[in-house]
Amino acid sequence: FINTVSGSDLKVGNGLRSCTSAVEHSRTFQLFDRNVTLIDTPGFDDTTKSDTDILKMIAVYLSTTYENGYKLSGVIYIHRISDFRMTGVSRRNFTMFRKLCGDSVLKNVVIVTNMWGEVTAERGEARERELATDDVLFKRVLEKGARMVRHDNTRESAQAILHSLMNTTPRALRIQRELVDEHKDISQTAAGAELSRELDELAAKQREELAQVNADMDEALQAKDAESREELEKVRAELEAKVKRIEDDRERLSLEYAQEKKRADEKIMMAVKAEEDAKAQMQAHVDQLGAGPRSYAYVSTVERDRTEFSYLPRSQPRRRLDFFAVFGRFLDIVLGSINV
């Protein structure tokens, strides 16, 4: 979708392994007289990173951009109509998406169904009806203002979807309000609490399996079945390692988010200082030429136009942002500070 409409060259996965493993952005492009930058985030079904890492990465990006005066005009959730059914993983992914956005932002959400060429029209339409009318699927968000549209994999189709979002009122996502306005710890946000609940359920399931393996090992010992006991010991070690990873994931979310957020803030402060120093040098040069404040104002304006970005103090009111239009330089600063 992003590559089609923006002419970018972001990686697209064709196999079973996830391709988007970091927050990425398209090149800034013109659409209907607007500067547009699209942001691509990994899903919570990533094959290379844990859900903890994904949430931390997205949260750092969203909170940092919001703090610096940027809201989103729209959010797109892409669902493959070719999927035979919405799996547990897909439902979990969408649940986390809802927790990140919050219900108040659903009027700015578009659910885009793609891969229509992979199914017959009759089958695709049947699945579309099911998605729109099932309480477990998309019915509830559609009733609260979200829209579902088709994408036929053409540039014109993608442009029409973006155009439908360009005149929406920009809104802060729920996790942005929670982290920035309400000063919550990431574990206390709706998304963080949902992730913690899922990790607790997963850990409980693994412990049940571990208890069964221990019981089987006792039986193997009594039966003097050394071969079975050896195999069970390997299974037990794997289960114990999984439980430990789950517990570690829960514990490191808050700490690592705070560390990554601090790094992002420091990079922005350095960039602001560098810009201020550059302006001071420019002013000194103009003063030497005998120009004066009016000439400096002109040069300063030209410089802002050239860079396409000026930093806003946090005290200034947050302003409208073209759809996902956080300009490239600021994005590079933020994204370059996120390490996983």
C-alpha positions as CSV (number, residue, x, y, z in Angstrom):
1,F,0.0,0.0,0.0
2,I,2.7,2.5,1.1
3,N,5.0,1.7,-1.8
4,T,2.2,1.8,-4.3
5,V,0.9,5.3,-3.3
6,S,4.2,7.0,-2.3
7,G,6.7,5.5,-4.7
8,S,8.8,4.4,-1.7
9,D,10.8,1.1,-1.5
10,L,9.9,-0.2,1.9
11,K,10.5,-4.0,2.3
12,V,7.4,-6.1,1.7
13,G,7.3,-9.7,3.1
14,N,6.2,-12.5,0.8
15,G,7.0,-15.4,3.1
16,L,6.1,-16.6,6.6
17,R,8.6,-14.3,8.3
18,S,7.7,-10.8,9.2
19,C,9.3,-8.1,7.1
20,T,8.4,-4.9,9.0
21,S,10.3,-5.2,12.2
22,A,10.7,-1.5,13.0
23,V,8.8,1.7,12.6
24,E,9.5,3.0,9.1
25,H,8.3,5.9,7.0
26,S,7.8,6.6,3.3
27,R,9.4,9.4,1.5
28,T,7.4,12.6,1.8
29,F,5.2,13.0,-1.3
30,Q,2.6,15.4,-2.7
31,L,-1.0,14.3,-2.8
32,F,-3.9,16.8,-3.5
33,D,-1.6,19.7,-2.6
34,R,-0.6,18.2,0.7
35,N,2.8,16.9,1.9
36,V,2.1,13.3,3.0
37,T,4.4,10.9,4.9
38,L,3.1,7.4,5.7
39,I,4.2,5.5,8.7
40,D,4.5,1.7,8.7
41,T,4.6,-0.1,12.0
42,P,5.1,-3.8,12.7
43,G,2.1,-5.8,13.9
44,F,1.8,-7.8,17.2
45,D,2.2,-11.0,15.2
46,D,5.8,-10.4,14.4
47,T,8.0,-13.4,13.9
48,T,11.3,-11.8,14.8
49,K,10.4,-9.6,17.8
50,S,8.3,-10.0,20.9
51,D,5.1,-8.1,21.6
52,T,6.9,-6.3,24.3
53,D,9.5,-5.0,21.8
54,I,6.8,-4.0,19.3
55,L,4.7,-2.1,21.9
56,K,7.8,-0.3,23.2
57,M,8.9,0.7,19.7
58,I,5.5,2.1,18.7
59,A,4.9,3.8,22.1
60,V,8.3,5.7,21.9
61,Y,7.5,6.9,18.4
62,L,3.9,7.9,19.2
63,S,4.6,9.7,22.5
64,T,7.6,11.5,21.1
65,T,5.9,12.9,18.0
66,Y,2.8,13.9,20.1
67,E,5.0,15.7,22.6
68,N,6.5,17.7,19.8
69,G,3.2,18.9,18.5
70,Y,2.0,16.3,16.0
71,K,-1.3,14.5,15.8
72,L,-2.4,12.0,13.2
73,S,-5.2,12.7,10.8
74,G,-5.9,9.0,10.2
75,V,-4.9,5.4,10.9
76,I,-5.2,2.5,8.5
77,Y,-5.6,-1.1,9.5
78,I,-5.0,-3.5,6.7
79,H,-6.7,-6.9,6.6
80,R,-6.3,-9.6,3.9
81,I,-9.7,-10.6,2.5
82,S,-7.9,-13.7,1.2
83,D,-7.6,-15.1,4.8
84,F,-9.9,-18.0,5.2
85,R,-10.8,-16.9,8.7
86,M,-9.7,-14.3,11.2
87,T,-7.3,-16.4,13.4
88,G,-6.7,-15.9,17.1
89,V,-3.5,-14.1,16.2
90,S,-5.3,-11.7,13.9
91,R,-7.9,-11.0,16.6
92,R,-5.2,-10.4,19.1
93,N,-3.4,-8.1,16.7
94,F,-6.6,-6.1,16.2
95,T,-7.3,-6.0,19.9
96,M,-3.9,-4.4,20.5
97,F,-4.6,-2.0,17.7
98,R,-7.9,-0.9,19.4
99,K,-6.1,-0.5,22.7
100,L,-3.5,1.8,21.1
101,C,-6.1,3.9,19.3
102,G,-9.0,4.1,21.7
103,D,-12.6,4.5,20.8
104,S,-12.5,8.3,20.5
105,V,-10.2,8.0,17.4
106,L,-12.3,5.4,15.5
107,K,-13.8,8.1,13.2
108,N,-10.2,8.5,11.9
109,V,-9.7,4.8,11.4
110,V,-10.1,3.0,8.0
111,I,-10.0,-0.7,7.8
112,V,-8.6,-1.6,4.4
113,T,-9.3,-5.0,2.9
114,N,-6.8,-6.1,0.2
115,M,-5.8,-9.2,-1.7
116,W,-9.2,-9.2,-3.5
117,G,-7.5,-10.7,-6.5
118,E,-6.8,-13.9,-4.5
119,V,-10.5,-14.7,-4.0
120,T,-13.6,-14.9,-6.1
121,A,-16.0,-11.9,-5.9
122,E,-18.7,-14.0,-4.3
123,R,-16.3,-15.4,-1.6
124,G,-14.7,-12.0,-0.9
125,E,-18.1,-10.3,-0.5
126,A,-19.2,-13.0,1.9
127,R,-16.1,-12.6,4.0
128,E,-16.6,-8.8,3.9
129,R,-20.1,-9.1,5.2
130,E,-19.0,-11.4,8.0
131,L,-16.2,-9.0,9.0
132,A,-18.7,-6.1,9.1
133,T,-21.5,-8.0,11.0
134,D,-19.7,-10.2,13.5
135,D,-19.3,-8.7,17.1
136,V,-16.0,-10.5,17.5
137,L,-14.6,-9.0,14.3
138,F,-15.1,-5.4,13.0
139,K,-18.8,-4.8,13.7
140,R,-18.2,-2.9,17.0
141,V,-15.6,-0.5,15.6
142,L,-17.6,0.2,12.5
143,E,-20.6,1.1,14.7
144,K,-18.4,3.6,16.5
145,G,-17.3,5.4,13.4
146,A,-14.6,3.4,11.7
147,R,-15.0,2.7,8.0
148,M,-14.1,-0.4,6.0
149,V,-13.1,0.0,2.3
150,R,-11.6,-2.1,-0.4
151,H,-8.1,-1.6,-1.9
152,D,-7.6,-3.1,-5.4
153,N,-3.8,-2.7,-5.3
154,T,-3.8,0.3,-7.6
155,R,-2.3,3.7,-7.0
156,E,-5.7,5.3,-7.6
157,S,-7.4,3.1,-5.0
158,A,-4.7,4.0,-2.4
159,Q,-5.0,7.7,-3.2
160,A,-8.7,7.6,-2.8
161,I,-8.3,6.0,0.7
162,L,-5.8,8.7,1.7
163,H,-8.0,11.5,0.3
164,S,-10.9,10.3,2.6
165,L,-8.7,11.0,5.6
166,M,-7.2,14.3,4.7
167,N,-10.0,16.5,6.0
168,T,-10.6,14.6,9.3
169,T,-9.9,16.4,12.6
170,P,-6.6,15.2,13.9
171,R,-6.9,13.3,17.2
172,A,-4.4,12.0,19.7
173,L,-4.4,8.3,20.1
174,R,-5.3,6.8,23.4
175,I,-1.8,5.7,24.2
176,Q,-0.5,9.2,23.4
177,R,-2.9,10.7,25.9
178,E,-2.1,8.1,28.5
179,L,1.7,8.5,28.2
180,V,2.0,12.3,27.6
181,D,-1.1,13.9,29.1
182,E,-1.9,11.5,31.9
183,H,1.8,10.7,32.6
184,K,1.1,7.0,33.0
185,D,3.7,4.3,33.0
186,I,3.5,2.2,29.8
187,S,2.4,-0.8,31.9
188,Q,-0.6,1.2,33.0
189,T,-1.8,2.1,29.5
190,A,-4.6,0.1,28.0
191,A,-2.2,-1.5,25.5
192,G,0.3,-2.2,28.3
193,A,-2.4,-3.8,30.5
194,E,-3.7,-5.9,27.6
195,L,-0.2,-7.1,26.8
196,S,0.4,-8.0,30.5
197,R,-2.9,-9.9,30.6
198,E,-1.9,-11.9,27.5
199,L,1.5,-12.6,29.0
200,D,-0.1,-13.8,32.3
201,E,-2.4,-16.2,30.3
202,L,0.5,-17.5,28.3
203,A,2.7,-18.0,31.4
204,A,-0.2,-19.9,33.1
205,K,-0.6,-22.1,30.1
206,Q,3.1,-22.9,30.0
207,R,3.1,-23.7,33.7
208,E,0.3,-26.1,33.3
209,E,2.2,-27.9,30.5
210,L,5.3,-27.9,32.8
211,A,3.3,-29.5,35.6
212,Q,2.1,-32.2,33.3
213,V,5.7,-32.8,32.1
214,N,6.9,-33.1,35.7
215,A,4.1,-35.7,36.4
216,D,5.1,-37.6,33.3
217,M,8.7,-37.6,34.4
218,D,7.8,-39.1,37.8
219,E,6.0,-41.9,36.0
220,A,9.0,-42.5,33.7
221,L,11.2,-42.6,36.8
222,Q,9.0,-45.2,38.5
223,A,8.8,-47.2,35.4
224,K,12.6,-46.9,35.0
225,D,12.1,-45.6,31.5
226,A,15.3,-43.7,31.0
227,E,14.7,-42.8,27.4
228,S,11.3,-41.2,28.0
229,R,12.7,-39.3,31.0
230,E,15.5,-37.9,29.0
231,E,13.1,-36.7,26.3
232,L,10.9,-35.1,29.0
233,E,13.8,-33.4,30.6
234,K,14.5,-31.6,27.3
235,V,10.8,-30.6,27.0
236,R,10.9,-29.3,30.6
237,A,13.9,-27.2,30.0
238,E,12.3,-25.7,26.9
239,L,9.1,-24.9,28.9
240,E,11.1,-23.4,31.8
241,A,12.9,-21.2,29.3
242,K,9.7,-20.0,27.8
243,V,8.2,-19.1,31.2
244,K,11.3,-17.1,32.0
245,R,11.2,-15.2,28.7
246,I,7.5,-14.3,29.4
247,E,8.3,-13.1,32.9
248,D,11.3,-11.1,31.6
249,D,9.2,-9.5,28.9
250,R,6.7,-8.3,31.4
251,E,9.3,-6.9,33.7
252,R,11.4,-5.1,31.1
253,L,8.7,-3.2,29.3
254,S,8.6,-0.2,31.6
255,L,12.4,0.0,32.1
256,E,13.3,-0.3,28.4
257,Y,10.5,2.1,27.3
258,A,11.9,4.7,29.7
259,Q,15.4,4.2,28.4
260,E,14.4,4.4,24.7
261,K,12.2,7.5,25.4
262,K,15.1,9.2,27.1
263,R,17.3,8.5,24.1
264,A,14.7,9.9,21.7
265,D,14.3,13.1,23.8
266,E,18.0,13.6,24.0
267,K,18.4,13.3,20.3
268,I,15.7,15.9,19.7
269,M,17.2,18.3,22.2
270,M,20.6,17.9,20.4
271,A,18.9,18.6,17.1
272,V,17.1,21.7,18.5
273,K,20.4,23.0,19.9
274,A,22.1,22.4,16.6
275,E,19.4,24.4,14.8
276,E,19.6,27.2,17.3
277,D,23.4,27.3,17.0
278,A,23.1,27.4,13.2
279,K,20.6,30.3,13.4
280,A,22.9,32.1,15.8
281,Q,25.8,31.7,13.4
282,M,23.7,32.9,10.6
283,Q,22.6,36.0,12.6
284,A,26.2,36.7,13.4
285,H,27.1,36.5,9.7
286,V,24.3,38.8,8.7
287,D,25.2,41.3,11.4
288,Q,28.7,41.3,10.1
289,L,27.4,42.2,6.7
290,G,25.4,45.0,8.3
291,A,22.1,43.4,7.5
292,G,20.0,43.5,10.7
293,P,16.9,41.9,12.1
294,R,14.7,42.3,9.0
295,S,17.3,40.5,6.8
296,Y,17.7,37.8,9.4
297,A,14.0,37.2,9.5
298,Y,14.0,36.7,5.7
299,V,17.0,34.4,5.8
300,S,15.4,32.5,8.8
301,T,12.2,32.0,6.9
302,V,14.0,30.7,3.8
303,E,15.9,28.3,6.0
304,R,12.7,27.0,7.5
305,D,11.2,26.5,4.1
306,R,14.2,24.6,2.9
307,T,14.3,22.2,5.9
308,E,10.5,21.8,5.9
309,F,10.5,21.6,9.7
310,S,10.7,23.7,12.7
311,Y,10.6,22.4,16.3
312,L,7.8,23.5,18.6
313,P,8.3,24.1,22.3
314,R,6.0,21.9,24.3
315,S,4.1,24.9,25.6
316,Q,2.8,25.7,22.1
317,P,-0.6,24.3,21.0
318,R,-0.5,21.1,19.0
319,R,-1.2,21.7,15.4
320,R,-2.8,19.8,12.5
321,L,-0.6,17.3,10.7
322,D,-1.3,16.2,7.1
323,F,-2.0,12.5,7.1
324,F,0.9,10.9,8.9
325,A,3.0,13.9,7.9
326,V,5.8,14.0,10.4
327,F,8.5,15.4,8.2
328,G,11.5,13.3,7.3
329,R,14.1,15.0,9.3
330,F,12.2,14.7,12.6
331,L,11.3,11.1,11.8
332,D,14.9,10.2,11.2
333,I,15.8,11.7,14.6
334,V,13.1,9.8,16.4
335,L,13.4,6.5,14.6
336,G,17.2,6.6,14.7
337,S,17.0,6.7,18.5
338,I,14.8,3.6,18.9
339,N,16.9,0.4,19.5
340,V,15.5,-3.0,20.0
